[in-house]
Amino acid sequence: TALVPDPSASLRNAEPISFWLDRADRPAARPALTSSTQTDLAIVGGGYTGLRTAVLAKERDPSREVVLVEADRIGWAASGRNGGFCATSLSHGEDNGRSRFPREYAAFDRLGVQNLADIEATVAEHGIDCDFQRSGELTVATEPYQVDELAAAAGPGAVLLDRAAVRAELDSPTYLAGLHTPDRTALVDPARLAWGLAGLAERLGVRVVEGSSVTAVSRLGGGLALRLSTGATLRARQAALGTNAFPSLVKRSRNYTVPVYDYVLMTQPLSTEQLASIGWRHRQGVGDSGNQFHYYRLTADNRVLWGGYDAIYHFGRQVKPEYDQRESTFQRLAAHFFQTFPQLAGVEFTHKWGGAIDTCSRFFAFYGTAYSGRVAYAQGYTGLGVGATRFGAQVMLDRLAGQRTERTELRMVRRKPIPFPPEPFAYLGVELTRRSLIRADERAGARNLWLRALDRLGMGFDS
């Protein structure tokens, strides 16, 4: 058995910042909103949800005045820290969608396929430089019980690979089988996608401001007043909220999500010889089949992004900068990386980071309105936001316009998930679930009494 390199040595030079955001050509900060103003549509949040809502709003009605307000910098949170997997799935997998809404899944899936096609078209039409590649995704089995699960999951267009075939695609001694879906996932540079969308929004006439946190929303006449941390007030006829992992400005929706921290490593660029030692000629995005799963991919300069496994919830639904770094998780991820690719012994990691994503009990987004239909929100993307936020933006704009569309009529869109309980029960429940999933991975996927109870309640999930 090959010796696994010391994880500490591989991490010694890793910068504690997202690789995607650590760029000399990162756009300069935009000015804050310091004087009160008014607009037709106020958008809160400068991540994918807010940016796509801004672009689509102007495309639907170029005369509409739109102001997008970001508390920090464009794309600084989840939109600039993720793995860059842009998928057709709007429901976190077919099984998860079909089990909850079996009669509607086919329509939801079709809308998801169209959603990715529309994203690709926008990138091409407007020249957004985000390294968009339809590389597809490779799901790998690393335990014997997962082989049969992959075979059962193989749908139209998917290619089931035995051990030799999957290792011909990407060579790891841990692989037992694989499932290749060639056209349902694209890979992007996530921060550049956010920056490109912000630039597009501005070219369409959207006013984008940064460093301006919205602290409260209230009714004002026939519209809304958004109070900002700068002391200014933004008056608007309508508002769309894209705050996601952060506390919602619609308080009654807060118990539907919890922020969960995900962690990522990025290697130095692989040499030609190192890349040849593992193959990866088709450059697919990859995920393994565990409940606690890893996801990984190549960048344009042949670095390996390696993330996932630990999903950490902090008591009280808290989101804090100090949670972005978690050395025990980085050590664990590094050890798993070298177990998966012993050929890459000696490779070092240049970046290590984490960030919060918003998850809900059904593991895909839900939607709602407030303030007599003047405010719309979309939350709970659970890691699908690179692609699914475009669909969420469309739903919010449909609802703000009072339009009944195929999207808004879906029960998947009209219904909300089961809310999380208050503390300390939320923390205890999340921890018990996490530990139970670990045990399931150790016991050939067998789900214990707690996980089976969650399944019956409609809160269970098997990645």
C-alpha positions in Angstrom: 0.0 0.0 0.0 1.4 3.4 -1.0 2.2 5.8 1.9 -0.3 8.7 2.1 1.6 12.0 2.2 1.4 14.2 5.4 -1.6 16.4 4.9 0.0 19.2 7.0 2.9 19.4 4.6 0.7 19.7 1.6 -1.2 22.6 3.2 1.7 24.6 4.6 1.5 27.2 1.8 -2.2 27.3 1.3 -3.7 30.8 1.3 -6.9 31.1 3.4 -9.0 32.6 0.6 -11.1 31.3 -2.3 -8.9 30.7 -5.3 -11.6 32.2 -7.5 -11.6 35.5 -5.6 -7.8 35.7 -5.2 -7.3 37.4 -8.6 -5.4 40.6 -9.5 -8.1 41.5 -12.0 -11.0 41.2 -9.6 -13.3 44.2 -10.4 -12.8 47.3 -8.2 -15.4 47.8 -5.5 -18.4 49.8 -6.5 -19.5 52.8 -4.4 -22.0 52.3 -1.6 -25.4 53.8 -1.7 -25.2 56.8 0.7 -28.1 59.0 -0.4 -31.7 58.0 -0.4 -33.2 57.2 -3.8 -36.1 55.3 -5.4 -36.5 52.6 -8.0 -39.1 50.3 -9.5 -37.4 47.1 -8.4 -34.9 46.7 -5.5 -32.8 43.6 -5.5 -31.1 42.6 -2.3 -27.9 40.4 -2.7 -25.1 40.5 -5.2 -24.8 36.7 -5.7 -26.2 34.6 -8.5 -29.8 35.0 -7.4 -29.7 38.8 -7.3 -27.6 39.2 -10.4 -29.8 36.9 -12.5 -32.9 38.6 -11.3 -31.5 42.0 -12.3 -30.5 40.8 -15.8 -33.8 39.1 -16.5 -35.8 42.0 -15.1 -34.2 44.4 -17.6 -34.5 41.9 -20.4 -38.3 41.6 -19.7 -38.8 45.4 -19.4 -35.8 47.6 -20.4 -37.7 50.7 -19.1 -37.9 49.3 -15.5 -35.5 51.0 -13.1 -33.6 48.4 -11.1 -31.1 48.9 -8.2 -29.1 45.9 -6.9 -27.8 46.3 -3.3 -24.9 44.1 -2.1 -23.8 44.2 1.6 -20.1 43.4 0.7 -18.7 42.7 -2.8 -20.3 41.1 -5.8 -19.9 37.3 -5.7 -17.9 37.4 -2.4 -20.0 34.7 -0.6 -21.2 31.4 -2.0 -21.2 32.6 -5.6 -17.5 33.1 -5.4 -16.5 30.1 -3.3 -18.3 27.1 -4.9 -17.0 24.3 -7.2 -18.4 25.8 -10.4 -20.8 22.9 -11.1 -23.7 24.2 -13.2 -26.2 21.4 -13.5 -29.6 20.9 -15.1 -31.0 19.5 -11.9 -33.3 21.7 -10.0 -34.2 19.1 -7.4 -30.8 17.7 -6.2 -31.1 14.6 -8.3 -33.9 12.5 -9.9 -34.6 10.4 -6.8 -35.0 13.4 -4.6 -37.4 15.1 -7.0 -39.4 12.1 -8.0 -39.9 10.9 -4.4 -41.4 14.3 -3.4 -43.3 15.3 -6.6 -43.6 12.2 -8.8 -46.2 13.6 -11.2 -44.3 16.8 -11.8 -40.8 15.7 -12.0 -40.7 15.3 -15.8 -41.8 18.9 -16.3 -39.3 20.1 -13.6 -36.5 18.1 -15.3 -37.4 19.6 -18.7 -37.3 23.1 -17.3 -34.0 22.4 -15.7 -32.5 21.2 -19.1 -33.8 24.4 -20.7 -32.4 26.4 -17.8 -28.9 25.2 -18.4 -29.3 25.8 -22.2 -30.4 29.4 -21.5 -27.4 30.0 -19.2 -25.1 28.7 -21.9 -26.8 31.0 -24.4 -26.4 34.1 -22.2 -22.7 33.4 -21.6 -22.1 33.1 -25.3 -24.3 36.0 -26.5 -22.8 38.5 -24.0 -19.2 37.2 -24.1 -19.1 36.4 -20.3 -15.5 35.2 -19.7 -16.1 32.4 -17.2 -14.6 29.3 -18.8 -18.0 27.7 -19.5 -17.4 24.1 -20.5 -20.1 21.4 -21.1 -17.8 18.8 -19.6 -20.5 16.6 -18.1 -20.2 14.8 -14.8 -18.8 11.5 -13.6 -20.3 9.9 -10.5 -18.0 7.2 -9.1 -18.6 4.3 -6.7 -15.9 3.7 -4.1 -17.7 1.0 -2.1 -19.2 -2.2 -3.4 -22.8 -1.4 -2.5 -22.6 1.8 -4.5 -22.0 -0.1 -7.8 -25.6 -1.4 -7.9 -26.9 2.0 -6.9 -25.2 3.6 -9.8 -26.6 0.9 -12.2 -30.1 1.7 -10.8 -29.6 5.4 -11.3 -28.5 5.2 -15.0 -31.1 7.1 -17.0 -31.4 8.1 -20.6 -28.1 9.4 -22.0 -26.0 8.2 -19.0 -23.2 5.7 -19.6 -22.5 3.1 -17.0 -18.8 2.3 -16.6 -17.2 -0.7 -15.0 -14.0 -0.5 -13.0 -11.7 -0.6 -16.0 -13.8 1.8 -18.0 -14.1 4.4 -15.2 -10.3 4.2 -14.5 -9.7 4.8 -18.2 -11.6 8.1 -17.7 -9.9 9.0 -14.4 -7.5 6.7 -12.7 -8.0 6.2 -9.0 -7.5 2.9 -7.2 -10.5 3.7 -5.1 -13.0 3.5 -8.1 -15.1 0.5 -8.6 -17.6 1.8 -11.2 -18.8 5.1 -12.6 -21.8 6.8 -14.2 -21.1 9.4 -16.9 -23.7 11.9 -17.7 -22.1 13.8 -20.6 -24.5 16.8 -21.2 -26.2 17.7 -17.9 -23.4 19.5 -16.2 -21.3 22.4 -17.2 -18.2 23.7 -15.4 -17.6 27.4 -14.9 -15.3 29.8 -13.1 -17.8 30.8 -10.5 -16.4 34.2 -9.5 -15.9 35.3 -13.1 -19.5 34.3 -13.9 -20.7 36.5 -11.1 -18.5 39.4 -12.2 -19.7 38.9 -15.8 -23.3 39.0 -14.8 -22.8 42.2 -12.8 -21.2 43.8 -15.8 -24.0 42.6 -18.1 -26.6 44.0 -15.6 -24.9 47.4 -15.6 -24.8 47.5 -19.4 -28.5 46.8 -19.4 -29.0 49.8 -17.1 -29.1 48.3 -13.6 -27.5 50.3 -10.8 -25.2 48.0 -8.8 -24.0 49.2 -5.4 -21.8 47.5 -2.9 -20.9 47.9 0.8 -24.6 48.6 1.5 -26.4 46.2 3.8 -30.2 46.2 3.9 -31.1 46.2 7.6 -34.9 46.3 7.4 -37.9 46.4 5.0 -41.1 48.1 5.7 -44.2 49.3 3.9 -44.2 52.9 2.6 -47.4 54.1 0.9 -48.1 51.7 -2.0 -44.5 50.5 -2.0 -41.5 49.6 0.2 -38.8 51.3 2.2 -35.4 49.4 2.5 -33.2 50.9 5.2 -29.5 50.5 4.6 -26.5 50.3 6.9 -25.2 53.5 5.2 -28.1 55.5 6.6 -29.8 55.8 3.2 -33.3 54.6 2.4 -34.1 52.9 -0.9 -37.7 53.3 -1.8 -39.1 50.7 -4.3 -42.4 49.5 -5.7 -41.2 45.9 -5.4 -38.2 43.9 -4.1 -36.6 40.6 -4.8 -34.5 39.0 -2.1 -31.4 36.9 -2.8 -29.8 36.7 0.6 -29.9 32.9 0.8 -27.6 31.7 3.6 -27.9 35.0 5.4 -31.0 35.8 7.6 -33.9 36.6 5.4 -35.5 40.0 5.6 -38.8 38.1 5.6 -38.7 36.8 9.2 -41.3 34.1 8.8 -39.2 32.3 6.2 -36.1 32.1 8.4 -36.9 28.7 9.9 -37.1 27.1 6.5 -33.3 27.2 6.0 -30.1 26.6 7.9 -26.6 27.7 6.9 -24.2 24.8 6.4 -20.5 25.3 5.9 -18.8 23.5 3.0 -15.0 23.4 2.6 -12.7 23.4 -0.5 -9.0 22.9 -1.4 -7.2 23.9 -4.6 -4.0 22.4 -5.7 -1.1 24.0 -7.6 -1.3 23.5 -11.4 -0.5 19.9 -12.3 2.4 19.3 -14.6 1.9 17.4 -17.9 3.2 14.3 -16.3 1.1 14.6 -13.2 -2.1 15.1 -15.2 -1.1 12.1 -17.5 -0.7 9.9 -14.4 -4.5 10.2 -13.6 -5.9 10.7 -17.1 -9.0 13.0 -17.0 -8.8 13.7 -20.8 -12.4 14.7 -20.9 -12.2 17.0 -17.9 -15.5 16.0 -16.4 -16.7 17.2 -13.0 -16.6 14.4 -10.5 -18.5 13.4 -7.4 -18.4 10.2 -5.4 -21.5 8.3 -4.2 -21.1 8.6 -0.4 -23.6 10.4 1.8 -20.7 12.5 2.8 -19.4 13.0 -0.7 -16.5 14.7 -2.4 -16.8 16.8 -5.5 -13.8 17.7 -7.7 -12.8 19.2 -11.0 -10.0 20.7 -13.1 -9.6 24.4 -13.6 -8.5 26.1 -16.8 -4.8 25.9 -15.7 -5.1 22.2 -14.6 -5.4 22.7 -10.8 -7.6 20.3 -9.0 -10.4 21.7 -6.9 -11.3 19.2 -4.2 -14.2 19.9 -1.8 -17.1 18.5 0.1 -17.3 15.7 2.7 -17.8 17.7 5.9 -20.9 19.8 6.1 -20.8 21.8 9.3 -23.8 23.5 11.0 -23.1 25.9 13.8 -25.5 26.4 16.7 -28.0 29.3 16.2 -27.9 29.4 12.4 -24.8 31.6 12.7 -22.8 32.8 9.7 -19.4 34.2 10.8 -16.1 34.9 9.0 -14.2 32.8 11.5 -16.1 29.7 10.3 -14.6 30.0 6.8 -11.5 28.2 8.0 -11.6 24.8 9.7 -8.2 23.1 9.9 -9.5 19.7 10.9 -11.6 19.6 7.7 -8.7 20.8 5.5 -6.5 18.0 7.0 -9.2 15.4 6.3 -9.8 16.6 2.8 -6.1 16.6 2.0 -5.8 13.0 3.3 -8.7 11.9 1.2 -7.2 13.6 -1.9 -4.0 11.5 -1.6 -5.9 8.3 -0.9 -7.9 8.9 -4.1 -4.9 9.9 -6.2 -1.7 8.5 -4.7 0.0 9.3 -8.1 -0.1 12.9 -7.0 2.0 12.6 -3.9 4.1 15.8 -3.6 1.4 18.1 -5.0 0.7 21.0 -2.7 -2.5 23.0 -2.1 -2.3 26.7 -2.8 -5.7 27.7 -1.4 -8.1 26.5 1.3 -11.5 28.1 2.1 -15.0 27.5 3.3 -18.4 29.2 3.1 -22.0 28.8 4.0 -24.7 27.5 1.7 -28.4 27.6 2.5 -30.1 24.2 2.8 -33.7 23.3 3.5 -35.4 20.1 4.5 -36.2 19.1 0.9 -32.8 20.0 -0.4 -33.8 22.2 -3.3 -35.1 25.7 -3.5 -38.5 27.1 -2.4 -40.2 30.3 -3.2 -42.5 32.8 -1.6 -43.9 36.4 -1.5 -44.5 38.9 1.3 -45.8 42.4 1.9 -48.9 41.8 -0.2 -46.9 40.4 -3.1 -44.5 43.3 -3.3 -41.6 41.2 -2.1 -40.5 37.9 -3.6 -37.8 35.5 -2.4 -36.1 32.2 -3.3 -34.1 30.2 -0.8 -32.7 26.8 0.0 -30.7 25.9 -3.1 -28.5 23.4 -1.2 -25.5 23.7 -3.5 -27.4 23.9 -6.8 -27.3 27.7 -7.0 -24.8 28.0 -9.9 -27.5 26.9 -12.2 -30.8 26.8 -10.3 -30.7 30.5 -9.3 -31.7 31.5 -12.8 -34.9 29.4 -12.5 -35.5 31.0 -9.1 -35.1 34.5 -10.5 -37.7 33.7 -13.2 -40.1 32.5 -10.5 -39.6 35.6 -8.5 -40.2 37.9 -11.5 -43.3 35.9 -12.5 -44.8 36.3 -9.1 -43.9 40.0 -8.8 -45.7 40.5 -12.2 -48.7 38.5 -11.0 -48.2 36.1 -13.9 -49.4 32.5 -13.9 -46.8 30.5 -15.8 -45.8 26.9 -16.1 -43.2 27.5 -13.4 -45.5 29.2 -10.9 -48.2 26.5 -11.3 -45.9 23.6 -10.3 -46.7 22.2 -6.8 -42.9 22.0 -6.4 -42.9 25.8 -6.7 -46.1 26.5 -4.8 -45.3 24.3 -1.8 -42.7 25.0 0.9 -40.6 22.4 2.7 -41.0 21.4 6.3 -39.4 24.1 8.5 -36.5 23.4 10.9 -37.3 23.4 14.6 -36.0 26.1 16.9 -32.7 25.7 18.8 -31.4 23.6 20.4 -33.5 21.1 18.5 -32.3 22.2 15.1 -28.6 21.7 16.1 -29.3 18.4 17.7 -31.3 17.2 14.7 -28.6 18.3 12.2 -25.8 16.7 14.2 -27.7 13.4 14.6 -28.4 13.4 10.9 -24.8 14.0 10.0 -23.5 11.3 12.4 -26.2 8.9 11.0 -25.1 9.5 7.5 -21.5 8.8 8.5 -22.6 5.5 9.9 -24.6 4.7 6.8 -21.5 5.2 4.7 -19.6 2.8 7.0 -22.4 0.2 6.9 -22.9 -0.3 3.2 -25.5 2.4 3.0 -27.8 1.0 5.6 -30.0 3.8 7.1 -30.6 3.7 10.8 -33.9 4.4 12.6 -33.4 8.2 12.6 -32.7 8.4 8.9 -35.7 6.1 8.1 -37.9 8.4 10.3 -36.7 11.4 8.3 -37.5 9.6 5.1 -41.1 9.0 6.2 -41.4 12.6 7.2 -40.2 13.8 3.8 -37.0 15.2 5.2 -34.6 12.4 4.2 -32.0 12.6 1.5 -29.5 10.1 0.1 -27.0 11.8 -2.2 
